[in-house]
């Protein structure tokens, strides 16, 4: 799934490039959109974030149009991995990439649960 990123002025640091901490927010934006668009859920997604990694490839300076990709790379019994790629839309060169591990979670029971088969099928298309 691809999407356009619209960096806000406060995403940039004093050197004029996107601050490193902001990339996790970009990943979060992609997760929310993927969950709503593909799985059809609302903002109350029944999962928790277990792990996040980011690899910075090159700086994204003010005015550079950015795009983002998210895809499911692994589905386990209770968890799945989403991979992210932030890229310069002018030439599709990678700016940053990373991944997150999401775990299905029952908030009422306070415990992890297996991914339901219908959600598993939907995750396969992200």
C-alpha positions in Angstrom: 0.0 0.0 0.0 1.4 3.4 -1.0 0.5 6.8 0.3 1.7 10.4 0.1 3.3 11.9 3.2 2.9 15.6 3.9 5.6 16.6 6.3 4.6 19.4 8.7 6.9 22.3 9.4 7.4 21.0 13.0 8.6 17.7 11.6 11.9 19.4 10.6 14.8 20.0 12.9 17.1 23.0 13.1 19.2 21.6 10.2 16.1 21.6 7.9 15.6 17.9 7.6 12.9 15.5 9.1 13.8 14.8 12.7 14.6 11.1 13.4 11.8 10.7 15.9 9.2 11.7 13.3 9.7 8.6 11.3 8.0 6.5 13.9 5.0 8.9 13.7 5.0 8.3 9.9 5.0 4.6 10.5 2.1 5.0 12.9 0.2 7.0 10.3 0.7 4.2 7.8 -0.5 1.6 10.3 -3.7 3.5 11.0 -4.4 4.0 7.4 -3.7 0.3 6.5 -5.9 -0.9 9.4 -8.8 1.4 8.4 -8.5 0.9 4.6 -7.8 -2.8 4.4 -9.0 -4.4 7.6 -11.9 -2.0 7.9 -11.4 -1.3 11.6 -11.7 2.0 13.3 -9.1 3.8 15.4 -9.7 1.3 18.3 -7.5 -1.4 16.7 -7.2 -4.6 18.8 -3.5 -4.8 18.8 -0.5 -3.5 20.6 2.9 -2.5 19.3 5.7 -4.9 20.4 8.7 -3.7 18.5 9.8 -0.9 16.1 13.0 -0.4 14.1 14.0 2.4 11.8 17.0 2.6 9.5 17.9 6.0 8.3 19.3 6.1 4.7 19.5 9.8 3.8 18.0 13.0 5.1 14.7 14.4 3.9 15.1 18.2 3.5 12.3 20.8 3.6 10.5 20.8 0.3 11.3 17.2 -0.8 8.0 15.4 -1.6 7.8 12.1 0.4 5.9 9.0 -0.2 5.5 5.9 2.0 4.9 2.2 1.5 3.6 -0.4 4.0 3.4 -4.1 3.5 2.8 -7.2 5.6 6.0 -9.3 5.5 5.1 -12.0 8.1 2.0 -13.3 9.8 2.5 -15.4 13.0 -0.1 -17.0 15.3 -0.6 -13.8 17.5 1.5 -11.2 15.7 2.5 -9.8 12.3 5.2 -7.7 10.9 4.7 -4.6 8.8 7.6 -3.2 6.8 7.8 0.5 5.9 9.7 2.5 3.3 9.8 6.3 3.2 11.0 7.5 -0.2 11.8 10.7 -2.1 9.0 10.9 -4.7 11.2 12.6 -7.2 13.3 9.5 -7.8 11.9 6.9 -5.4 15.2 6.7 -3.5 14.9 5.4 0.0 15.0 8.0 2.8 14.2 5.6 5.7 12.9 2.1 6.2 11.9 0.0 9.1 9.4 -2.5 10.6 7.0 -2.9 13.4 5.6 -6.0 15.1 2.0 -5.8 16.1 0.4 -8.3 18.5 -3.4 -9.0 18.7 -4.6 -8.0 22.1 -7.8 -8.4 24.1 -7.9 -5.3 26.2 -10.7 -6.6 28.4 -8.8 -9.8 29.3 -5.5 -8.0 29.3 -3.9 -10.7 27.2 -2.6 -11.5 23.7 -4.9 -13.6 21.5 -4.6 -15.4 18.2 -5.2 -13.4 15.0 -8.7 -14.3 13.8 -8.8 -15.9 10.3 -10.8 -13.0 8.7 -8.2 -10.5 9.9 -5.3 -12.8 8.9 -6.7 -12.9 5.3 -7.0 -9.1 5.2 -3.5 -8.6 6.5 -2.2 -10.7 3.6 -3.2 -7.9 1.1 -1.5 -5.1 2.9 
